[in-house]
Amino acid sequence: ATTAGLAVLLSEGIGDTIRVSLTPQPGGDRAEEVRVAQQILQSLQIRSFEPQVTSCPGCGRTTSTFFQVMAQQITDYIRARMPEWRTRYPGVESMDVAVMGCVVNGPGESKHANLGISLPGTFEEPKAPVYVDGEHYTTLKGDGLVEEFQDILEAYVERTYGGVTAGGAR
């Protein structure tokens, strides 16, 4: 309900402050409310806070929960890197990353993202094509897919958003 109401108002240009109220987890804090508010603003393309990770919901074509685990690991990795990336790589907040569970819908989503991977699904060859800016970049195989994809992600951020020195120059 929060999102639906805010979306209408914000799309009409009404309001400059939003508040999201959630029931916190026992012993938790209210930081999740801030993250949800940021996700609302980002999904409405009003402001970007961190790269968006798109992943599939899963279906009968996915072989396991690995794509879900990898999507979460990539999301966590990006969140952990954002304090440094935000200062060194202006614009990185608007990057889109896709982590897909099979090669049926995966390549399309991956091609529309800045960086995407399509993991093997049921009865698919055990390889994972990686796309960079809509073009096939490489195919990963074997163990270490997450780490290899993170390396590609780091190189992409450096190459695309350029490093900024302490003085602010590129």
Secondary structure, DSSP 4 states (H G I P E B T S, - for coil): -HHHHHHHHHHTT--S------PPPTT--SHHHHHHHHHHHHHTTS---S-EEEE----TTB-SSHHHHHHHHHHHHHHHHHHHHHHHSTTGGG-EEEEESSTTTHHHHHHHSSEEEE--BTTS-SEEEEEETTEEEEEEESS-HHHHHHHHHHHHHHHHH----TTS--
